[in-house]
Amino acid sequence: MRVELPRRLRMPAFLLTIAASLAMPSARAETRQRVTVIVFTEYKLHESAWAPLLAALQRDLTDADQPSGPAIEVMRGDDVKRGMQVEQAVSVYLHGDCTLRPGPWQTANGTLGWVWRVHGQIEPFVHVDCTLLEHMLAHKAASINSNLWDQTMGEAIARVVEHEWLHIYTQSPEHSRHGVMKAQFTADDLLSADERHRAGRGLGR
């Protein structure tokens, strides 16, 4: 995962009516700000996959937040209405096919998630490579019941988004040696927030 300097400014036209600059936390803030996290998919996501994805995002982004931080609301991009108003927005773009399918273990190289930094400011746009996630988790899907595949993929996506959200919230490109702010994730790291995969692995935040 990385913070990148874009070659050109990027602002999706379909978000101009709702996107706003993300206000960073202030010790003098008296009212809790509200951030709406809006998820857009490159390919149509099956209806059964939306509920576990949104639930995992809501949980992980709320857990990642500081007590004085903003209240988080997560919604689907296809629920955005023309002229919709939100206090602040963070847009999440899921690139590639986000459907988990069973397969053999395979080596996966690349960037799972990224955000852009423009003129020193980390912008509120998160990008996630679902195709790479699916390659990393295919062997996991082969060992669990098929009715858990959507949940497993949702957990992994949420873990990547949580990492990138913390870059945005803290306005820091720095990484840590352990936990959600590690620079590189394994398949187990992606699922470490899921109780079904966490036990005995020592993969805490």
C-alpha positions in Angstrom: 0.0 0.0 0.0 1.3 3.4 -0.8 0.7 7.1 -0.9 1.4 8.4 -4.4 2.0 11.7 -6.1 -0.3 11.7 -9.2 1.0 12.7 -12.6 -2.1 14.9 -12.9 -4.9 16.1 -10.6 -7.7 13.6 -10.5 -11.3 14.5 -9.6 -14.2 12.3 -10.7 -16.9 14.4 -12.2 -19.7 12.3 -10.8 -18.6 13.2 -7.3 -18.3 17.0 -7.7 -21.7 17.5 -6.0 -20.8 15.7 -2.8 -17.0 15.6 -2.5 -15.5 18.0 0.1 -12.1 18.5 1.5 -11.6 16.4 4.6 -11.1 18.5 7.7 -8.4 17.2 9.9 -9.0 16.7 13.6 -8.8 19.7 15.8 -8.4 19.9 19.6 -10.8 22.9 19.6 -13.6 21.1 17.6 -16.7 21.1 19.7 -19.0 19.1 17.4 -18.2 15.7 16.0 -17.8 15.8 12.2 -19.4 13.2 10.0 -17.6 11.6 7.2 -19.5 9.6 4.5 -17.5 6.8 2.9 -18.9 6.1 -0.5 -18.0 2.8 -2.3 -17.9 2.6 -6.1 -17.2 -0.6 -8.0 -15.7 -1.0 -11.5 -17.7 -4.1 -12.1 -21.2 -4.8 -10.8 -21.0 -6.4 -7.3 -23.4 -9.2 -6.5 -26.2 -8.1 -4.1 -25.2 -10.8 -1.6 -21.7 -9.2 -1.4 -22.8 -5.7 -0.4 -24.0 -6.3 3.1 -20.9 -8.1 4.4 -18.7 -5.5 2.7 -20.5 -2.5 4.1 -20.6 -4.1 7.6 -16.9 -4.8 7.5 -16.1 -1.3 6.4 -18.3 0.3 9.0 -16.7 -1.8 11.8 -13.1 -1.4 10.7 -13.3 2.4 10.0 -15.2 3.0 13.3 -12.6 0.9 15.2 -9.7 2.8 13.5 -11.1 6.1 14.5 -10.0 8.1 17.5 -12.6 9.1 20.2 -12.5 12.7 19.0 -12.5 11.8 15.4 -15.4 12.0 12.9 -18.4 9.8 12.9 -18.3 7.3 10.0 -21.1 6.5 7.7 -20.7 4.0 4.8 -22.8 3.8 1.7 -23.0 2.4 -1.8 -22.1 4.6 -4.7 -25.2 3.5 -6.6 -27.3 5.0 -3.7 -25.9 8.5 -4.4 -28.6 10.8 -5.7 -28.0 13.9 -7.9 -27.5 17.0 -5.7 -27.0 14.9 -2.5 -25.3 16.9 0.3 -22.9 15.4 2.8 -20.7 17.1 5.4 -17.5 15.4 4.2 -16.9 12.6 1.8 -14.2 9.9 1.2 -14.6 8.0 -2.0 -13.5 4.3 -2.3 -13.0 2.9 -5.8 -12.8 -0.9 -6.1 -10.9 -1.8 -9.2 -11.3 -5.1 -11.0 -13.5 -8.1 -10.1 -14.3 -8.2 -6.4 -15.8 -11.7 -6.5 -13.8 -14.3 -4.5 -13.4 -17.7 -6.1 -11.6 -20.8 -4.8 -8.2 -21.6 -6.4 -4.7 -22.8 -5.6 -2.2 -20.8 -3.6 -0.3 -18.4 -5.9 2.2 -15.6 -5.7 0.6 -12.2 -5.9 2.7 -9.0 -6.4 1.5 -5.5 -6.7 -0.2 -2.7 -4.8 -3.4 -3.6 -2.9 -4.4 0.0 -2.2 -3.3 3.6 -2.7 -4.2 7.2 -2.2 -2.9 10.3 -3.9 -1.0 13.2 -2.4 -1.4 16.5 -4.2 0.6 19.6 -3.1 1.4 17.9 0.2 -2.3 17.0 0.9 -3.4 13.4 0.9 -6.7 13.4 -0.9 -9.9 11.7 0.3 -10.0 9.1 -2.5 -9.1 5.4 -1.8 -8.3 2.9 -4.5 -8.3 -0.8 -4.0 -7.1 -3.6 -6.4 -9.8 -6.3 -6.0 -8.2 -8.5 -8.6 -5.0 -8.7 -6.6 -7.0 -9.3 -3.4 -8.8 -12.2 -5.1 -5.5 -13.8 -6.2 -4.2 -13.6 -2.6 -7.3 -15.1 -1.1 -8.3 -17.8 -3.6 -6.6 -20.5 -1.5 -8.5 -19.3 1.5 -11.8 -19.7 -0.3 -10.9 -23.3 -1.2 -10.8 -24.1 2.5 -14.1 -22.5 3.7 -17.8 -22.8 3.0 -18.9 -21.0 -0.1 -21.4 -18.9 1.9 -18.4 -17.2 3.6 -16.7 -16.1 0.4 -18.5 -12.7 0.2 -17.7 -12.1 3.9 -14.1 -13.0 3.5 -13.6 -10.7 0.5 -15.5 -7.9 2.4 -13.1 -8.3 5.4 -10.1 -8.0 3.1 -11.3 -5.0 1.3 -12.2 -3.3 4.5 -8.7 -3.9 5.9 -7.1 -2.2 2.9 -9.6 0.7 3.1 -8.9 1.1 6.8 -5.2 1.4 6.1 -5.7 4.0 3.4 -8.3 5.9 5.5 -5.7 6.3 8.3 -3.3 7.9 5.7 -6.1 10.4 4.9 -7.2 11.0 8.5 -3.7 11.5 9.8 -2.4 13.1 6.6 0.7 11.0 7.0 2.4 8.7 4.5 4.2 6.8 7.2 3.9 3.1 7.8 4.5 1.0 10.9 6.2 -2.4 11.5 3.1 -4.1 12.8 -0.7 -3.9 12.6 -3.0 -2.2 10.0 -0.4 0.4 9.0 2.2 -2.2 7.8 3.5 -1.3 4.3 2.8 -4.9 3.0 0.0 -7.3 3.9 -0.1 -11.1 3.7 -3.4 -13.0 3.2 -3.6 -13.5 7.0 -3.0 -9.8 7.6 -6.0 -9.1 5.3 -8.2 -11.2 7.5 -6.8 -10.4 10.9 -9.8 -8.3 11.9 -12.0 -11.4 11.3 -12.4 -13.5 14.4 -12.6 -16.6 12.2 -9.0 -16.1 11.1 -7.4 -14.1 14.0 -7.1 -16.8 16.7 -3.5 -17.8 17.4 -1.9 -15.7 14.7 -0.8 -12.7 16.8 -2.0 -10.3 14.1 -3.4 -7.5 16.2 -3.6 -3.9 15.3 
